[in-house]
Amino acid sequence: MYRDKTKSIQIGNKTIGGGSPVLIQSMTNTKTEDVAATVEQIHRLEKAGCEIIRCTVPTLEAAKAIGEIKKQISIPLVADIHFDYKMAIAAMENGADKIRINPGNIGATDRVKAVVDVAKERNIPIRVGVNSGSLEKNLIEKYGRVTAEGIVESALDKVKIIEDLGYDNLVISIKSSDVLMCVKAHELLVKETDYPLHVGITEAGTLWSGNIKSSLGLGMILGQGIGDTIRVSLTGDPVEEVKTAKLILRTLGLRKGGIEVVSCPTCGRTQIDLISLAGKVEEMVADYPLDIKVAVMGCVVNGPGEAKEADLGIAGGVGEGLLIKKGEIIKKIPEEKLLDTLKEELENWK
């Protein structure tokens, strides 16, 4: 697989590339200058499973805040820089574990060199980020429109700028909101470079549409062995990004641990409020570090059979339900006790 052959890069206390596990990233949406709010959000993201966090650094105050934030978190922090090279330097001087830049937006070569010199001195990785929305006019003209080929050419051009300055501690990120274009771009890029790749579908959308687009795109890319870190980009609470990323990785067999919840789609036989119950179960199991499958079924007729592949399950009926383990009915329980009984079983699971 491609990810087994990518270059190994150290980001703070985490290693990516070279066959290391695919790590989950997210980005804060607080004002970075507000240290308390930013730290509080990062702590929630850490608890949800975030392993690398990115913060925007648009001001010198934000760059200085990086140092204070770093003291209070335990995961690597990436500084997101857009146009001002001075912010990249200030962020690194204040302890950023990695910086994300587009060298084309930084300005003249001497400004890029100033950033690279500090990164080289401190051995800080640079993530070269290129989005389809900011593709250069000459590449749009060359290919007739925004294309996967143009995105890849742009990224490799930016990488060469930094390589020519004598630095190769790099991560590449190429993103598009067009899922199929993004997939094709990654398929092309891995044939041209061995740098680790950060993968995501940019501007994917709301919790509903963004999850669908991200799951499809990331599934197609990761399933080919491409990608060393991922971010699910959603319009909403970034904790939801982490939840989705974890499920994508588990579904693809790239991550173990955490309870997987399976539930039936409901039908005319359903005698309980299964939709509400399944939601409560999914929320409850998030606090248990168990590597098991839990089934939530809507009827006692087919429930045991449908739940036979789960480690633990509950099935609802008229006024009562069933507790199921490894496909075997353990006991009948009152409907109102289904959730409490499941929680008790999880507490005592061995």
Number of C-alpha atoms within 10 A of each C-alpha: 11 19 25 18 13 23 19 21 20 16 20 18 11 14 16 23 26 18 18 16 17 21 24 24 28 27 25 19 16 17 15 23 21 13 20 16 15 19 20 15 19 29 16 13 25 20 14 18 18 25 21 27 21 21 25 24 26 20 17 14 15 22 27 21 21 28 17 16 24 18 10 14 15 15 19 20 25 29 29 23 24 19 16 16 20 17 24 31 20 22 29 23 16 18 24 27 28 28 27 23 24 24 26 22 14 19 13 10 14 10 15 21 19 15 24 25 16 16 22 17 8 13 16 22 24 27 23 23 22 23 18 22 12 14 19 14 11 10 17 15 11 11 12 11 12 20 21 25 16 22 29 25 18 23 22 17 14 19 24 14 16 21 14 10 14 13 19 18 22 22 27 23 23 25 25 24 21 17 22 16 20 27 25 16 22 24 16 15 22 19 9 11 14 19 24 29 28 25 26 27 30 23 17 23 19 13 16 11 13 22 22 15 22 27 21 16 23 26 17 17 22 24 15 14 15 26 28 27 23 24 25 31 28 24 17 13 13 23 22 19 26 26 17 21 26 23 18 21 22 16 13 12 10 16 15 16 12 18 19 20 19 17 23 18 10 15 9 7 12 19 16 20 11 20 14 9 18 20 13 12 20 17 10 13 18 16 12 14 10 16 12 17 17 25 26 29 30 28 25 22 14 12 25 24 14 18 26 17 15 20 17 23 30 28 31 28 21 12 11 18 24 25 23 26 21 15 18 16 18 11 10 17 18 14 17 12 12 22 16 11 16 20 16 10 15 16 10 7 10 6
